[in-house]
Amino acid sequence: MTVKIDTINKRRIFGIISHPDAGKTTLTEKLLLHGGAIREAGTVKARRNSKFATSDWMEIEKQRGISVTSSVMQFEYEGKVISIMDTPGHNDFGEDTYRILTSVDSAVMVIDGAKGIEAQTKKLFKVCSMRGIPIFTFINKLDRETKDPFDLVQELEDVLGLPSVPVTWPIGNGLNFEGIYDLRTNEVVLYKAGKTITLGEDGVFGPELENEIAGYNLSALRDEIELIQGAGNEFDMELISAGKLSPIFFGSALADFGTTQFLKHFLTMSPAPSARKANLKGEDIEILPTDDFFSGFIFKIQANMNPAHRDRLAFFRICSGTFQKGMAVTLSRTGKEMKLAQSTMLMANERENIQTAVAGDIIGIYDVGNYQIGDTLTTTKESLFFEPLPTFPAELFAMVMPKDTMKAKQFQKGVNQLAQEGAIQVYRNQYNEVIIGAVGQLQFEVFEYRLKNEYNAEIRMNSLDFNIVRWVDMDSEDEKYLEKVKDALDSRQMLVFDRFQRPLILFANQFTLNYFMEKHQDIKLVEALDVVNKY
């Protein structure tokens, strides 16, 4: 079925990234509120009255007030169909966030105006810049005391190497915050009065604001706008589309101020679904959203989103063609034909069964264990594979076992499902003991919590004194070579196998790794990000 280009051009898929507590989930809530997708926004921190953020669906998220999984929410606004990916802000979940960022067409970076750019923002920005997707910046919490807006703009360039161009500009901050000036529409939106003032051709230098805002704020605003117009970066849509210039917006997500202006400008500046890199019969090609055949890839698997049903859902990005309920597709990894009988649109853990969807939509496919993260589904006769998703290197390791041996079956099922979700990296040593790897400590806590609450398996967890992992480069399943690797190891290393049975070595520290590489130059080691970069 041919998809009309205007249907595709209405689609917008973006991820929201930030450091924890910058206000990312609050901004997501307000955007959903504007889109009519929810009736009231649950303030993330206000937990007493049982009003929880829509995008924080897992029980542990509601208890702690943080996002530890990625939610997908779709809504319509001013003729556009928008899919928001609310990614985990907690820095232990960089891996899940990375995979989410492979499926979006643009990213919104939320920055706390008081703190500026923080470690997690920096890490996630690198991922976005690798893909060259447009990055929009929302500087939040202007109703509190913040850094000077010029310092924040400079920080973007100094810390991230990202030039920016203001689209809205704040009038004061904290107790003196009076509103924002929209440089594109030449309007001032007042914070407390809630009214919009359309300025004349002289902009902020005209008489319209004389009795509307405090004299010191008006004077400062005029100086700042003069500086922006004289020395700031020019607005350039080409650079924005290439991810080389970031439009900046100011506001307060909690007060729902500046969010409407952000959303309206974002929808006109952000890209519709575009071509994606793939491999067809060994040749690198680009798949266009207007291609007739159906194709897409799974970027996330989540088990037990609805504890009452104990189900698994594969999050699927449609890259070309049209999805129709009940259609038959090929799972490229196995060549097996699959029937997509039941699929849903998503709103955190709420679902709605759908009949059709087009390129630029995210759908949930019910899974009974057939799918893996990174899988391509297509109606092409030839083998088609989208770009593989990289693996992030784990830095913390622990050996886990069930407290009750009678619960071994539930334990194994939980471990296998959480590994397929990508919630944790799971390895086994030569004695078949389970070893888990994580980017940060919170991942271990969530792993333990979910095994207990979703699989009824309490665990014993023993930390291991390793913090570096390398895969062993094996051209073939050569038993002699593997024995040679085993013989080279001492107590400061451990040989384990991932879920694809590939051997890897855990090292105590960088010194141990360097010493091993120097002593055993005939054993080739591979870093995590290079492991799956093959079709």
One Martini backbone bead per residue (centre of mass of N, CA, C, O) as a GRO file, in nm:
protein
  535
    1MET     BB    1   0.094   0.037   0.025
    2THR     BB    2   0.061   0.363  -0.037
    3VAL     BB    3   0.198   0.649   0.105
    4LYS     BB    4   0.126   0.950   0.187
    5ILE     BB    5   0.331   1.219   0.235
    6ASP     BB    6   0.148   1.390   0.433
    7THR     BB    7   0.124   1.171   0.652
    8ILE     BB    8   0.428   1.159   0.720
    9ASN     BB    9   0.475   1.476   0.767
   10LYS     BB   10   0.306   1.466   1.048
   11ARG     BB   11   0.538   1.329   1.176
   12ARG     BB   12   0.680   1.302   1.522
   13ILE     BB   13   1.003   1.205   1.662
   14PHE     BB   14   1.101   1.236   2.011
   15GLY     BB   15   1.352   1.294   2.249
   16ILE     BB   16   1.406   1.324   2.603
   17ILE     BB   17   1.684   1.490   2.753
   18SER     BB   18   1.866   1.450   3.075
   19HIS     BB   19   1.919   1.524   3.379
   20PRO     BB   20   1.840   1.469   3.672
   21ASP     BB   21   1.588   1.705   3.767
   22ALA     BB   22   1.535   1.908   3.510
   23GLY     BB   23   1.221   1.832   3.389
   24LYS     BB   24   1.140   1.614   3.174
   25THR     BB   25   0.872   1.481   3.274
   26THR     BB   26   0.719   1.749   3.308
   27LEU     BB   27   0.729   1.831   3.012
   28THR     BB   28   0.585   1.587   2.900
   29GLU     BB   29   0.317   1.637   3.048
   30LYS     BB   30   0.254   1.917   2.921
   31LEU     BB   31   0.242   1.820   2.628
   32LEU     BB   32   0.008   1.622   2.675
   33LEU     BB   33  -0.190   1.833   2.774
   34HIS     BB   34  -0.197   1.999   2.506
   35GLY     BB   35  -0.284   1.726   2.340
   36GLY     BB   36  -0.512   1.578   2.524
   37ALA     BB   37  -0.396   1.304   2.659
   38ILE     BB   38  -0.441   1.459   2.931
   39ARG     BB   39  -0.601   1.616   3.215
   40GLU     BB   40  -0.355   1.575   3.422
   41ALA     BB   41  -0.066   1.667   3.592
   42GLY     BB   42   0.180   1.490   3.763
   43THR     BB   43   0.372   1.573   4.000
   44VAL     BB   44   0.652   1.405   4.052
   45LYS     BB   45   0.694   1.474   4.371
   46ALA     BB   46   0.379   1.444   4.429
   47ARG     BB   47   0.300   1.151   4.610
   48ARG     BB   48   0.056   1.163   4.823
   49ASN     BB   49  -0.198   1.193   4.599
   50SER     BB   50  -0.148   0.976   4.357
   51LYS     BB   51  -0.001   1.166   4.144
   52PHE     BB   52   0.136   1.053   3.850
   53ALA     BB   53   0.337   1.023   3.610
   54THR     BB   54   0.265   0.899   3.305
   55SER     BB   55   0.572   0.802   3.226
   56ASP     BB   56   0.565   0.667   3.521
   57TRP     BB   57   0.476   0.323   3.548
   58MET     BB   58   0.663   0.205   3.741
   59GLU     BB   59   0.662   0.151   4.070
   60ILE     BB   60   0.955   0.253   4.131
   61GLU     BB   61   0.906   0.536   4.006
   62LYS     BB   62   0.684   0.630   4.200
   63GLN     BB   63   0.855   0.604   4.463
   64ARG     BB   64   1.116   0.791   4.353
   65GLY     BB   65   1.077   1.004   4.108
   66ILE     BB   66   1.181   0.834   3.853
   67SER     BB   67   1.329   0.739   3.545
   68VAL     BB   68   1.400   0.385   3.429
   69THR     BB   69   1.234   0.400   3.174
   70SER     BB   70   1.088   0.389   2.856
   71SER     BB   71   0.853   0.600   2.709
   72VAL     BB   72   0.558   0.596   2.493
   73MET     BB   73   0.393   0.886   2.337
   74GLN     BB   74   0.081   0.963   2.173
   75PHE     BB   75  -0.019   1.264   1.986
   76GLU     BB   76  -0.224   1.542   1.897
   77TYR     BB   77  -0.115   1.859   1.722
   78GLU     BB   78  -0.192   2.066   1.490
   79GLY     BB   79  -0.190   1.806   1.273
   80LYS     BB   80   0.006   1.638   1.448
   81VAL     BB   81   0.199   1.334   1.504
   82ILE     BB   82   0.317   1.260   1.830
   83SER     BB   83   0.626   1.115   1.954
   84ILE     BB   84   0.727   1.044   2.282
   85MET     BB   85   1.043   1.001   2.448
   86ASP     BB   86   1.084   0.901   2.774
   87THR     BB   87   1.376   0.903   2.920
   88PRO     BB   88   1.611   0.808   3.124
   89GLY     BB   89   1.775   1.015   3.357
   90HIS     BB   90   1.921   0.811   3.492
   91ASN     BB   91   2.260   0.736   3.465
   92ASP     BB   92   2.213   0.411   3.463
   93PHE     BB   93   2.034   0.447   3.166
   94GLY     BB   94   2.206   0.491   2.898
   95GLU     BB   95   2.140   0.240   2.726
   96ASP     BB   96   1.837   0.280   2.684
   97THR     BB   97   1.864   0.565   2.572
   98TYR     BB   98   2.028   0.502   2.324
   99ARG     BB   99   1.817   0.325   2.181
  100ILE     BB  100   1.604   0.543   2.160
  101LEU     BB  101   1.792   0.741   1.982
  102THR     BB  102   1.765   0.549   1.721
  103SER     BB  103   1.435   0.620   1.674
  104VAL     BB  104   1.472   0.919   1.633
  105ASP     BB  105   1.461   1.257   1.470
  106SER     BB  106   1.478   1.406   1.754
  107ALA     BB  107   1.590   1.636   2.023
  108VAL     BB  108   1.533   1.719   2.372
  109MET     BB  109   1.702   1.947   2.583
  110VAL     BB  110   1.708   1.955   2.931
  111ILE     BB  111   1.778   2.247   3.138
  112ASP     BB  112   1.893   2.364   3.430
  113GLY     BB  113   1.924   2.698   3.501
  114ALA     BB  114   2.103   2.657   3.771
  115LYS     BB  115   2.314   2.417   3.656
  116GLY     BB  116   2.317   2.334   3.374
  117ILE     BB  117   2.547   2.130   3.249
  118GLU     BB  118   2.550   1.783   3.283
  119ALA     BB  119   2.675   1.473   3.265
  120GLN     BB  120   2.432   1.328   3.123
  121THR     BB  121   2.388   1.532   2.897
  122LYS     BB  122   2.664   1.492   2.767
  123LYS     BB  123   2.636   1.190   2.698
  124LEU     BB  124   2.370   1.215   2.524
  125PHE     BB  125   2.469   1.419   2.318
  126LYS     BB  126   2.675   1.237   2.178
  127VAL     BB  127   2.465   1.048   2.056
  128CYS     BB  128   2.321   1.262   1.883
  129SER     BB  129   2.576   1.363   1.724
  130MET     BB  130   2.638   1.092   1.585
  131ARG     BB  131   2.350   1.112   1.418
  132GLY     BB  132   2.268   1.414   1.334
  133ILE     BB  133   2.043   1.534   1.505
  134PRO     BB  134   1.823   1.743   1.608
  135ILE     BB  135   1.861   2.004   1.869
  136PHE     BB  136   1.661   2.100   2.140
  137THR     BB  137   1.645   2.370   2.381
  138PHE     BB  138   1.534   2.357   2.731
  139ILE     BB  139   1.520   2.610   2.969
  140ASN     BB  140   1.463   2.561   3.302
  141LYS     BB  141   1.340   2.720   3.588
  142LEU     BB  142   1.279   3.050   3.568
  143ASP     BB  143   1.116   3.075   3.852
  144ARG     BB  144   1.405   3.060   3.936
  145GLU     BB  145   1.713   3.078   4.018
  146THR     BB  146   1.961   3.161   3.769
  147LYS     BB  147   2.154   3.175   3.533
  148ASP     BB  148   2.281   3.340   3.298
  149PRO     BB  149   2.176   3.314   2.976
  150PHE     BB  150   2.457   3.357   2.841
  151ASP     BB  151   2.603   3.134   3.002
  152LEU     BB  152   2.428   2.901   2.894
  153VAL     BB  153   2.493   2.941   2.595
  154GLN     BB  154   2.804   2.913   2.628
  155GLU     BB  155   2.801   2.627   2.750
  156LEU     BB  156   2.705   2.479   2.503
  157GLU     BB  157   2.964   2.546   2.340
  158ASP     BB  158   3.193   2.464   2.543
  159VAL     BB  159   3.091   2.170   2.633
  160LEU     BB  160   2.942   2.066   2.344
  161GLY     BB  161   2.987   2.228   2.071
  162LEU     BB  162   2.700   2.401   2.054
  163PRO     BB  163   2.546   2.598   1.873
  164SER     BB  164   2.312   2.881   1.911
  165VAL     BB  165   1.954   2.994   1.898
  166PRO     BB  166   1.731   3.213   1.994
  167VAL     BB  167   1.370   3.211   2.031
  168THR     BB  168   1.359   3.251   2.333
  169TRP     BB  169   1.348   3.507   2.604
  170PRO     BB  170   1.412   3.617   2.911
  171ILE     BB  171   1.241   3.803   3.181
  172GLY     BB  172   1.417   3.734   3.394
  173ASN     BB  173   1.428   3.578   3.736
  174GLY     BB  174   1.255   3.429   3.955
  175LEU     BB  175   1.107   3.684   4.124
  176ASN     BB  176   1.167   3.858   3.835
  177PHE     BB  177   0.985   3.696   3.658
  178GLU     BB  178   0.787   3.804   3.349
  179GLY     BB  179   0.893   3.635   3.086
  180ILE     BB  180   0.878   3.617   2.720
  181TYR     BB  181   1.061   3.646   2.413
  182ASP     BB  182   0.963   3.616   2.074
  183LEU     BB  183   1.170   3.637   1.796
  184ARG     BB  184   0.977   3.519   1.565
  185THR     BB  185   0.689   3.678   1.651
  186ASN     BB  186   0.711   3.939   1.827
  187GLU     BB  187   0.650   3.839   2.135
  188VAL     BB  188   0.502   3.880   2.462
  189VAL     BB  189   0.493   3.669   2.752
  190LEU     BB  190   0.326   3.680   3.045
  191TYR     BB  191   0.337   3.523   3.342
  192LYS     BB  192   0.111   3.638   3.543
  193ALA     BB  193  -0.098   3.768   3.341
  194GLY     BB  194  -0.117   3.582   3.064
  195LYS     BB  195  -0.030   3.773   2.831
  196THR     BB  196  -0.015   3.891   2.490
  197ILE     BB  197   0.235   4.093   2.317
  198THR     BB  198   0.236   4.278   2.032
  199LEU     BB  199   0.486   4.399   1.845
  200GLY     BB  200   0.649   4.610   1.670
  201GLU     BB  201   0.906   4.688   1.448
  202ASP     BB  202   1.094   4.754   1.716
  203GLY     BB  203   1.009   4.577   1.932
  204VAL     BB  204   1.156   4.616   2.243
  205PHE     BB  205   1.205   4.934   2.154
  206GLY     BB  206   0.933   4.993   2.192
  207PRO     BB  207   0.631   5.102   2.380
  208GLU     BB  208   0.463   4.839   2.471
  209LEU     BB  209   0.640   4.774   2.758
  210GLU     BB  210   0.654   5.018   2.956
  211ASN     BB  211   0.388   4.920   3.161
  212GLU     BB  212   0.438   4.591   3.187
  213ILE     BB  213   0.736   4.613   3.289
  214ALA     BB  214   1.002   4.644   3.453
  215GLY     BB  215   1.253   4.863   3.401
  216TYR     BB  216   1.500   4.670   3.453
  217ASN     BB  217   1.397   4.447   3.253
  218LEU     BB  218   1.376   4.621   2.997
  219SER     BB  219   1.667   4.712   2.985
  220ALA     BB  220   1.793   4.428   2.978
  221LEU     BB  221   1.643   4.321   2.728
  222ARG     BB  222   1.754   4.530   2.525
  223ASP     BB  223   2.051   4.458   2.560
  224GLU     BB  224   2.028   4.154   2.487
  225ILE     BB  225   1.900   4.182   2.203
  226GLU     BB  226   2.124   4.352   2.084
  227LEU     BB  227   2.340   4.131   2.117
  228ILE     BB  228   2.203   3.909   1.954
  229GLN     BB  229   2.176   4.076   1.685
  230GLY     BB  230   2.494   4.144   1.667
  231ALA     BB  231   2.642   3.844   1.791
  232GLY     BB  232   2.467   3.626   1.709
  233ASN     BB  233   2.332   3.367   1.572
  234GLU     BB  234   2.194   3.264   1.294
  235PHE     BB  235   1.912   3.161   1.151
  236ASP     BB  236   1.946   2.800   1.043
  237MET     BB  237   1.785   2.533   0.912
  238GLU     BB  238   2.017   2.355   0.809
  239LEU     BB  239   2.177   2.338   1.077
  240ILE     BB  240   1.948   2.226   1.247
  241SER     BB  241   1.899   1.962   1.075
  242ALA     BB  242   2.218   1.873   1.131
  243GLY     BB  243   2.293   1.943   1.442
  244LYS     BB  244   2.464   2.249   1.445
  245LEU     BB  245   2.196   2.395   1.563
  246SER     BB  246   2.036   2.530   1.858
  247PRO     BB  247   1.735   2.587   1.966
  248ILE     BB  248   1.624   2.822   2.217
  249PHE     BB  249   1.440   2.777   2.526
  250PHE     BB  250   1.226   2.930   2.771
  251GLY     BB  251   1.113   2.817   3.110
  252SER     BB  252   0.832   2.640   3.289
  253ALA     BB  253   0.709   2.333   3.334
  254LEU     BB  254   0.557   2.348   3.604
  255ALA     BB  255   0.403   2.627   3.508
  256ASP     BB  256   0.347   2.616   3.203
  257PHE     BB  257   0.592   2.802   3.072
  258GLY     BB  258   0.683   2.807   2.726
  259THR     BB  259   0.561   2.536   2.601
  260THR     BB  260   0.386   2.633   2.365
  261GLN     BB  261   0.608   2.776   2.205
  262PHE     BB  262   0.782   2.532   2.176
  263LEU     BB  263   0.586   2.339   2.030
  264LYS     BB  264   0.526   2.514   1.780
  265HIS     BB  265   0.818   2.545   1.679
  266PHE     BB  266   0.900   2.250   1.672
  267LEU     BB  267   0.691   2.160   1.447
  268THR     BB  268   0.831   2.348   1.223
  269MET     BB  269   1.149   2.248   1.267
  270SER     BB  270   1.104   1.958   1.267
  271PRO     BB  271   1.138   1.647   1.143
  272ALA     BB  272   1.045   1.423   0.941
  273PRO     BB  273   1.058   1.136   0.826
  274SER     BB  274   1.344   0.956   0.708
  275ALA     BB  275   1.607   0.819   0.604
  276ARG     BB  276   1.754   0.482   0.646
  277LYS     BB  277   1.992   0.274   0.729
  278ALA     BB  278   2.091  -0.023   0.535
  279ASN     BB  279   2.084  -0.386   0.448
  280LEU     BB  280   2.092  -0.541   0.116
  281LYS     BB  281   2.245  -0.810   0.027
  282GLY     BB  282   2.523  -0.652   0.138
  283GLU     BB  283   2.403  -0.364   0.079
  284ASP     BB  284   2.414  -0.028   0.109
  285ILE     BB  285   2.124   0.157   0.212
  286GLU     BB  286   1.815   0.345   0.172
  287ILE     BB  287   1.521   0.403   0.357
  288LEU     BB  288   1.210   0.512   0.269
  289PRO     BB  289   0.901   0.610   0.385
  290THR     BB  290   0.775   0.574   0.074
  291ASP     BB  291   0.807   0.295   0.060
  292ASP     BB  292   0.609   0.021   0.002
  293PHE     BB  293   0.745  -0.145   0.193
  294PHE     BB  294   0.766  -0.307   0.493
  295SER     BB  295   0.951  -0.150   0.774
  296GLY     BB  296   1.164  -0.220   1.071
  297PHE     BB  297   1.249  -0.176   1.430
  298ILE     BB  298   1.370  -0.297   1.736
  299PHE     BB  299   1.444  -0.094   2.045
  300LYS     BB  300   1.240  -0.245   2.251
  301ILE     BB  301   1.182  -0.443   2.554
  302GLN     BB  302   0.883  -0.512   2.758
  303ALA     BB  303   0.800  -0.641   3.056
  304ASN     BB  304   0.525  -0.608   3.253
  305MET     BB  305   0.341  -0.347   3.205
  306ASN     BB  306   0.107  -0.559   3.284
  307PRO     BB  307   0.079  -0.750   3.561
  308ALA     BB  308  -0.197  -0.896   3.489
  309HIS     BB  309  -0.056  -1.029   3.202
  310ARG     BB  310   0.242  -1.100   3.163
  311ASP     BB  311   0.391  -0.931   2.934
  312ARG     BB  312   0.523  -0.857   2.600
  313LEU     BB  313   0.686  -0.569   2.444
  314ALA     BB  314   0.755  -0.443   2.123
  315PHE     BB  315   0.932  -0.174   2.006
  316PHE     BB  316   0.828  -0.015   1.691
  317ARG     BB  317   0.980   0.122   1.404
  318ILE     BB  318   0.852   0.272   1.130
  319CYS     BB  319   1.015   0.321   0.801
  320SER     BB  320   0.804   0.169   0.603
  321GLY     BB  321   0.508   0.181   0.501
  322THR     BB  322   0.227  -0.035   0.606
  323PHE     BB  323   0.037  -0.118   0.872
  324GLN     BB  324  -0.148  -0.431   0.921
  325LYS     BB  325  -0.357  -0.617   1.066
  326GLY     BB  326  -0.221  -0.949   1.025
  327MET     BB  327   0.035  -0.931   0.898
  328ALA     BB  328   0.309  -1.050   0.709
  329VAL     BB  329   0.645  -1.113   0.820
  330THR     BB  330   1.001  -1.082   0.834
  331LEU     BB  331   1.259  -1.216   1.026
  332SER     BB  332   1.576  -1.159   0.939
  333ARG     BB  333   1.749  -1.327   1.143
  334THR     BB  334   1.570  -1.612   1.064
  335GLY     BB  335   1.340  -1.604   0.820
  336LYS     BB  336   1.078  -1.581   0.969
  337GLU     BB  337   0.738  -1.592   0.982
  338MET     BB  338   0.518  -1.324   1.089
  339LYS     BB  339   0.228  -1.237   1.281
  340LEU     BB  340   0.052  -0.920   1.322
  341ALA     BB  341  -0.219  -0.939   1.521
  342GLN     BB  342  -0.111  -0.760   1.782
  343SER     BB  343  -0.140  -0.406   1.821
  344THR     BB  344  -0.011  -0.089   1.960
  345MET     BB  345  -0.065   0.198   2.113
  346LEU     BB  346   0.101   0.445   2.325
  347MET     BB  347   0.062   0.528   2.698
  348ALA     BB  348   0.272   0.407   2.842
  349ASN     BB  349   0.060   0.159   2.993
  350GLU     BB  350  -0.131   0.241   2.779
  351ARG     BB  351  -0.370   0.104   2.538
  352GLU     BB  352  -0.428   0.073   2.170
  353ASN     BB  353  -0.573  -0.074   1.930
  354ILE     BB  354  -0.465  -0.140   1.590
  355GLN     BB  355  -0.486  -0.141   1.227
  356THR     BB  356  -0.300   0.114   1.149
  357ALA     BB  357   0.030   0.221   1.018
  358VAL     BB  358   0.308   0.442   0.968
  359ALA     BB  359   0.564   0.606   0.887
  360GLY     BB  360   0.655   0.731   1.216
  361ASP     BB  361   0.559   0.506   1.390
  362ILE     BB  362   0.483   0.366   1.712
  363ILE     BB  363   0.471   0.025   1.806
  364GLY     BB  364   0.320  -0.252   1.970
  365ILE     BB  365   0.443  -0.588   2.002
  366TYR     BB  366   0.358  -0.889   2.069
  367ASP     BB  367   0.554  -1.119   2.280
  368VAL     BB  368   0.691  -1.474   2.311
  369GLY     BB  369   1.025  -1.464   2.237
  370ASN     BB  370   1.118  -1.385   1.928
  371TYR     BB  371   1.251  -1.116   2.011
  372GLN     BB  372   1.502  -0.861   1.954
  373ILE     BB  373   1.712  -0.625   1.985
  374GLY     BB  374   1.734  -0.498   1.643
  375ASP     BB  375   1.516  -0.612   1.486
  376THR     BB  376   1.395  -0.697   1.163
  377LEU     BB  377   1.096  -0.604   0.984
  378THR     BB  378   0.957  -0.746   0.671
  379THR     BB  379   0.835  -0.771   0.314
  380THR     BB  380   1.083  -0.856   0.198
  381LYS     BB  381   1.251  -1.112   0.034
  382GLU     BB  382   1.500  -0.995   0.117
  383SER     BB  383   1.758  -0.927   0.318
  384LEU     BB  384   1.695  -0.700   0.592
  385PHE     BB  385   1.903  -0.443   0.762
  386PHE     BB  386   1.942  -0.249   1.013
  387GLU     BB  387   2.119  -0.076   1.197
  388PRO     BB  388   2.298  -0.155   1.450
  389LEU     BB  389   2.304  -0.181   1.798
  390PRO     BB  390   2.483  -0.086   2.041
  391THR     BB  391   2.701  -0.159   2.311
  392PHE     BB  392   2.736  -0.103   2.640
  393PRO     BB  393   2.965  -0.083   2.883
  394ALA     BB  394   3.016  -0.235   3.160
  395GLU     BB  395   3.120  -0.152   3.523
  396LEU     BB  396   2.938  -0.360   3.678
  397PHE     BB  397   2.953  -0.663   3.889
  398ALA     BB  398   2.752  -0.972   3.947
  399MET     BB  399   2.649  -1.242   4.140
  400VAL     BB  400   2.358  -1.453   4.086
  401MET     BB  401   2.094  -1.597   4.304
  402PRO     BB  402   1.868  -1.785   4.444
  403LYS     BB  403   1.750  -1.823   4.760
  404ASP     BB  404   1.545  -2.025   4.630
  405THR     BB  405   1.572  -2.322   4.460
  406MET     BB  406   1.258  -2.347   4.390
  407LYS     BB  407   1.298  -2.060   4.210
  408ALA     BB  408   1.472  -2.116   3.949
  409LYS     BB  409   1.268  -2.078   3.716
  410GLN     BB  410   1.191  -1.782   3.770
  411PHE     BB  411   1.478  -1.675   3.761
  412GLN     BB  412   1.548  -1.754   3.466
  413LYS     BB  413   1.315  -1.605   3.332
  414GLY     BB  414   1.385  -1.321   3.435
  415VAL     BB  415   1.672  -1.300   3.327
  416ASN     BB  416   1.605  -1.346   3.025
  417GLN     BB  417   1.401  -1.110   2.991
  418LEU     BB  418   1.588  -0.875   3.090
  419ALA     BB  419   1.800  -0.923   2.871
  420GLN     BB  420   1.615  -0.875   2.622
  421GLU     BB  421   1.544  -0.579   2.712
  422GLY     BB  422   1.823  -0.442   2.832
  423ALA     BB  423   1.834  -0.392   3.152
  424ILE     BB  424   2.066  -0.611   3.139
  425GLN     BB  425   2.368  -0.779   3.159
  426VAL     BB  426   2.419  -1.126   3.063
  427TYR     BB  427   2.616  -1.383   3.212
  428ARG     BB  428   2.830  -1.681   3.186
  429ASN     BB  429   3.007  -1.916   3.315
  430GLN     BB  430   3.151  -2.234   3.303
  431TYR     BB  431   2.929  -2.304   3.554
  432ASN     BB  432   2.652  -2.141   3.492
  433GLU     BB  433   2.674  -1.876   3.623
  434VAL     BB  434   2.531  -1.569   3.711
  435ILE     BB  435   2.619  -1.260   3.543
  436ILE     BB  436   2.604  -0.911   3.597
  437GLY     BB  437   2.575  -0.602   3.405
  438ALA     BB  438   2.642  -0.245   3.464
  439VAL     BB  439   2.647   0.107   3.466
  440GLY     BB  440   2.483   0.106   3.750
  441GLN     BB  441   2.352   0.050   4.063
  442LEU     BB  442   2.044   0.085   4.000
  443GLN     BB  443   2.017  -0.160   3.813
  444PHE     BB  444   2.039  -0.370   4.039
  445GLU     BB  445   1.789  -0.277   4.201
  446VAL     BB  446   1.583  -0.319   3.972
  447PHE     BB  447   1.641  -0.615   3.922
  448GLU     BB  448   1.563  -0.713   4.206
  449TYR     BB  449   1.278  -0.593   4.213
  450ARG     BB  450   1.161  -0.739   3.957
  451LEU     BB  451   1.208  -1.031   4.043
  452LYS     BB  452   1.028  -1.014   4.294
  453ASN     BB  453   0.755  -0.871   4.164
  454GLU     BB  454   0.736  -1.039   3.871
  455TYR     BB  455   0.882  -1.348   3.961
  456ASN     BB  456   0.913  -1.440   4.261
  457ALA     BB  457   1.250  -1.375   4.299
  458GLU     BB  458   1.480  -1.400   4.525
  459ILE     BB  459   1.812  -1.260   4.577
  460ARG     BB  460   2.161  -1.310   4.550
  461MET     BB  461   2.429  -1.057   4.574
  462ASN     BB  462   2.768  -1.051   4.437
  463SER     BB  463   3.025  -0.865   4.417
  464LEU     BB  464   3.263  -0.778   4.168
  465ASP     BB  465   3.620  -0.706   4.098
  466PHE     BB  466   3.505  -0.546   3.827
  467ASN     BB  467   3.529  -0.275   3.536
  468ILE     BB  468   3.614  -0.446   3.273
  469VAL     BB  469   3.529  -0.515   2.922
  470ARG     BB  470   3.608  -0.788   2.683
  471TRP     BB  471   3.603  -0.918   2.379
  472VAL     BB  472   3.659  -1.208   2.198
  473ASP     BB  473   3.810  -1.266   1.898
  474MET     BB  474   3.612  -1.490   1.693
  475ASP     BB  475   3.618  -1.649   1.388
  476SER     BB  476   3.574  -1.921   1.543
  477GLU     BB  477   3.489  -2.229   1.699
  478ASP     BB  478   3.776  -2.253   1.872
  479GLU     BB  479   3.876  -2.456   2.121
  480LYS     BB  480   4.183  -2.402   2.135
  481TYR     BB  481   4.163  -2.094   2.167
  482LEU     BB  482   3.994  -2.101   2.426
  483GLU     BB  483   4.205  -2.251   2.596
  484LYS     BB  484   4.420  -2.032   2.568
  485VAL     BB  485   4.258  -1.817   2.718
  486LYS     BB  486   4.226  -1.969   2.986
  487ASP     BB  487   4.540  -1.999   3.041
  488ALA     BB  488   4.587  -1.670   3.059
  489LEU     BB  489   4.440  -1.665   3.323
  490ASP     BB  490   4.366  -1.504   3.631
  491SER     BB  491   4.232  -1.363   3.923
  492ARG     BB  492   4.196  -1.072   3.750
  493GLN     BB  493   4.012  -1.265   3.577
  494MET     BB  494   3.713  -1.342   3.364
  495LEU     BB  495   3.530  -1.592   3.205
  496VAL     BB  496   3.261  -1.520   2.980
  497PHE     BB  497   2.914  -1.536   2.852
  498ASP     BB  498   2.691  -1.441   2.645
  499ARG     BB  499   2.373  -1.483   2.494
  500PHE     BB  500   2.559  -1.562   2.219
  501GLN     BB  501   2.827  -1.718   2.321
  502ARG     BB  502   3.035  -1.496   2.372
  503PRO     BB  503   3.347  -1.426   2.460
  504LEU     BB  504   3.461  -1.277   2.776
  505ILE     BB  505   3.652  -1.033   2.971
  506LEU     BB  506   3.718  -0.964   3.304
  507PHE     BB  507   3.851  -0.671   3.462
  508ALA     BB  508   3.973  -0.496   3.730
  509ASN     BB  509   4.156  -0.299   3.540
  510GLN     BB  510   4.356  -0.119   3.331
  511PHE     BB  511   4.622  -0.252   3.410
  512THR     BB  512   4.534  -0.547   3.362
  513LEU     BB  513   4.469  -0.509   3.065
  514ASN     BB  514   4.743  -0.406   2.963
  515TYR     BB  515   4.908  -0.653   3.058
  516PHE     BB  516   4.755  -0.866   2.893
  517MET     BB  517   4.804  -0.742   2.607
  518GLU     BB  518   5.114  -0.754   2.624
  519LYS     BB  519   5.141  -1.070   2.688
  520HIS     BB  520   4.874  -1.130   2.474
  521GLN     BB  521   4.890  -1.052   2.144
  522ASP     BB  522   4.722  -1.312   2.021
  523ILE     BB  523   4.484  -1.178   2.179
  524LYS     BB  524   4.183  -1.051   2.068
  525LEU     BB  525   4.026  -0.744   2.159
  526VAL     BB  526   3.689  -0.608   2.217
  527GLU     BB  527   3.482  -0.355   2.221
  528ALA     BB  528   3.155  -0.302   2.274
  529LEU     BB  529   3.091  -0.094   2.031
  530ASP     BB  530   3.221  -0.324   1.816
  531VAL     BB  531   3.055  -0.589   1.829
  532VAL     BB  532   2.760  -0.512   1.661
  533ASN     BB  533   2.894  -0.367   1.392
  534LYS     BB  534   2.713  -0.589   1.236
  535TYR     BB  535   2.494  -0.764   1.013
   0.00000   0.00000   0.00000
